Amino acid sequence: MIIKNPKFEISAVKPAQYPKNDLPQIVLVGKSNVGKSSFINTMLNRKALARTSNTPGKTRQINFYNIDDSFYFVDLPGYGYSKLSKEEQVNMGKFIEDYLNKCKNISLIVLLLDIRHNPTNDDILMLDYIKRTNLPFVVIANKADKLAVTKVDSAVFEIKDFLGLSFTTVFPFSAERKIYTEHAWEELEKFL
């Protein structure tokens, strides 16, 4: 896909702040520091459109990235970040749940996982929640550059097996080395 003018549009914590149009939204979820912002930057071939950080938990709102006025990437705050207060965690969980339940423009949910590790309990809870929304979803196993090329397929298979998912649902990705980007676009474009 050729991207000409992606831009950050707005951060939101309630429905009144969501973009006021009917563009499809591809929603990115995953634990803190799994690479959602890096995924956005890699897919759009931009260095710093989505802010990345070595410190987990920096995203505290829902960030909407307008992609050429055709669709949005929507970056949800990461889960599993323990330094947030209980009150902050509850508030964040509530506005994320509100978004996933009330937004009518979600065309796909992308769950990002770390290819090097089995999914965490938080990942499993998120996947169960995604399934209950009845929205289409895919799983991206990020950080594939951290494994030998010969081990990537077996790592993807292990994640699929661990989560009980179909063969076509999980695929590798590397924001760091920008590999597998074309395959990711092929998958995402099916929902635009």
C-alpha positions as CSV (number, residue, x, y, z in Angstrom):
1,M,0.0,0.0,0.0
2,I,1.3,3.5,-0.9
3,I,0.8,5.9,2.0
4,K,1.2,9.6,1.2
5,N,0.0,11.7,4.1
6,P,-0.5,9.9,7.4
7,K,-1.0,12.1,10.4
8,F,-1.8,12.0,14.1
9,E,-5.3,13.3,14.4
10,I,-6.5,13.2,18.1
11,S,-6.1,11.5,21.5
12,A,-9.4,10.5,23.2
13,V,-10.7,9.1,26.4
14,K,-14.5,9.3,25.6
15,P,-16.7,8.8,22.6
16,A,-17.4,12.5,22.2
17,Q,-13.7,12.9,21.3
18,Y,-13.5,10.2,18.7
19,P,-13.1,11.3,15.0
20,K,-16.5,12.4,13.5
21,N,-16.5,10.3,10.3
22,D,-17.1,6.8,9.1
23,L,-13.6,5.8,8.1
24,P,-12.7,2.2,9.0
25,Q,-10.5,1.8,12.1
26,I,-7.8,-0.8,12.6
27,V,-7.3,-1.1,16.3
28,L,-3.9,-2.1,17.8
29,V,-3.9,-3.8,21.2
30,G,-1.1,-5.4,23.2
31,K,0.9,-5.2,26.4
32,S,3.1,-2.2,27.2
33,N,6.3,-2.2,25.2
34,V,5.3,-4.9,22.6
35,G,5.8,-2.4,19.8
36,K,2.5,-0.9,18.8
37,S,3.9,2.5,18.0
38,S,6.8,0.9,16.2
39,F,4.4,-1.2,14.2
40,I,2.5,2.0,13.1
41,N,5.7,3.8,12.1
42,T,7.0,0.8,10.2
43,M,3.8,0.2,8.3
44,L,3.6,3.8,7.3
45,N,7.3,4.1,6.6
46,R,7.7,7.0,9.0
47,K,10.3,7.3,11.7
48,A,8.4,9.1,14.5
49,L,4.7,9.6,13.6
50,A,3.7,7.4,16.6
51,R,5.9,8.2,19.6
52,T,8.0,5.3,20.8
53,S,9.6,4.9,24.2
54,N,11.8,2.5,26.0
55,T,9.6,3.1,29.1
56,P,6.4,1.0,29.1
57,G,3.1,2.7,29.8
58,K,3.6,6.0,27.9
59,T,0.4,5.7,25.9
60,R,-2.4,6.7,28.3
61,Q,-5.1,7.7,25.8
62,I,-6.6,6.3,22.6
63,N,-4.5,7.7,19.7
64,F,-6.1,8.1,16.3
65,Y,-3.8,8.2,13.2
66,N,-5.5,9.3,10.0
67,I,-4.1,7.4,7.1
68,D,-4.6,9.4,3.9
69,D,-8.3,10.1,4.9
70,S,-9.0,6.4,4.0
71,F,-8.8,4.7,7.4
72,Y,-7.3,5.0,10.9
73,F,-4.7,3.1,12.9
74,V,-6.0,3.4,16.5
75,D,-3.4,2.8,19.2
76,L,-4.9,1.7,22.5
77,P,-2.9,2.0,25.7
78,G,-0.9,-1.1,26.5
79,Y,-1.9,-3.4,29.3
80,G,0.1,-5.2,32.0
81,Y,2.0,-2.0,33.1
82,S,2.2,-2.3,36.8
83,K,3.4,1.2,37.7
84,L,0.0,2.7,37.1
85,S,-2.1,3.2,40.2
86,K,-5.1,1.0,40.7
87,E,-7.4,4.0,40.0
88,E,-5.5,4.8,36.7
89,Q,-5.7,1.2,35.7
90,V,-9.5,1.1,36.3
91,N,-10.0,4.4,34.4
92,M,-7.9,3.3,31.5
93,G,-9.7,-0.1,31.4
94,K,-13.1,1.6,31.3
95,F,-12.3,4.0,28.4
96,I,-10.7,1.2,26.4
97,E,-13.8,-1.0,27.0
98,D,-16.1,1.9,26.1
99,Y,-14.2,2.4,22.9
100,L,-14.3,-1.3,21.9
101,N,-18.0,-1.6,22.8
102,K,-19.3,1.8,21.4
103,C,-17.2,2.6,18.3
104,K,-19.1,1.5,15.2
105,N,-16.2,2.0,12.8
106,I,-13.8,-0.8,14.0
107,S,-13.0,-3.0,11.0
108,L,-10.2,-5.1,12.5
109,I,-8.5,-5.6,15.9
110,V,-4.8,-6.4,15.7
111,L,-3.4,-8.1,18.8
112,L,0.4,-7.7,19.0
113,L,2.4,-10.3,20.9
114,D,6.2,-10.8,21.4
115,I,7.2,-13.7,19.2
116,R,9.9,-14.7,21.6
117,H,7.6,-15.6,24.5
118,N,4.4,-17.5,25.2
119,P,1.5,-15.2,25.5
120,T,1.0,-13.9,29.0
121,N,-2.2,-14.2,31.1
122,D,-3.0,-10.6,30.2
123,D,-2.6,-11.5,26.5
124,I,-5.0,-14.4,26.9
125,L,-7.5,-12.3,28.7
126,M,-7.3,-9.7,25.9
127,L,-7.8,-12.3,23.3
128,D,-10.8,-13.7,25.1
129,Y,-12.2,-10.2,25.3
130,I,-11.5,-9.6,21.6
131,K,-13.3,-12.9,20.7
132,R,-16.4,-11.7,22.7
133,T,-16.6,-8.5,20.7
134,N,-17.3,-10.7,17.6
135,L,-15.1,-8.3,15.6
136,P,-12.5,-9.7,13.1
137,F,-9.0,-9.9,14.5
138,V,-5.5,-11.0,13.6
139,V,-2.5,-11.7,15.8
140,I,0.9,-10.2,14.9
141,A,4.0,-11.8,16.5
142,N,6.3,-8.8,16.6
143,K,10.1,-8.7,17.2
144,A,10.7,-11.6,14.7
145,D,14.1,-10.0,14.1
146,K,15.2,-11.2,17.6
147,L,14.9,-14.9,16.4
148,A,17.0,-16.7,13.8
149,V,15.1,-16.8,10.5
150,T,14.9,-20.6,10.7
151,K,13.0,-20.4,14.0
152,V,10.3,-17.8,13.1
153,D,7.8,-20.3,11.6
154,S,8.0,-22.6,14.5
155,A,7.6,-19.7,17.0
156,V,4.5,-18.6,15.1
157,F,3.2,-22.2,15.2
158,E,3.8,-22.4,19.0
159,I,1.8,-19.2,19.6
160,K,-1.1,-20.4,17.4
161,D,-1.0,-23.7,19.2
162,F,-0.8,-22.1,22.6
163,L,-3.8,-19.8,21.9
164,G,-5.7,-22.5,19.9
165,L,-6.0,-20.2,16.8
166,S,-6.3,-21.1,13.1
167,F,-3.4,-21.2,10.7
168,T,-4.1,-17.9,9.0
169,T,-4.6,-15.8,12.1
170,V,-1.0,-15.4,13.4
171,F,1.9,-14.0,11.4
172,P,5.4,-12.7,12.1
173,F,6.5,-9.0,12.0
174,S,9.6,-7.0,12.7
175,A,9.3,-3.3,13.2
176,E,13.1,-3.2,13.9
177,R,14.2,-4.7,10.5
178,K,11.0,-3.8,8.6
179,I,10.5,-7.4,7.4
180,Y,7.1,-9.0,6.8
181,T,5.5,-5.6,6.2
182,E,4.1,-6.6,2.8
183,H,2.4,-9.6,4.4
184,A,1.0,-7.4,7.1
185,W,-0.5,-5.0,4.5
186,E,-2.0,-7.9,2.6
187,E,-3.8,-9.0,5.8
188,L,-4.9,-5.6,6.8
189,E,-6.2,-4.5,3.4
190,K,-8.7,-7.3,3.5
191,F,-10.6,-5.3,6.1
192,L,-10.5,-1.8,4.5
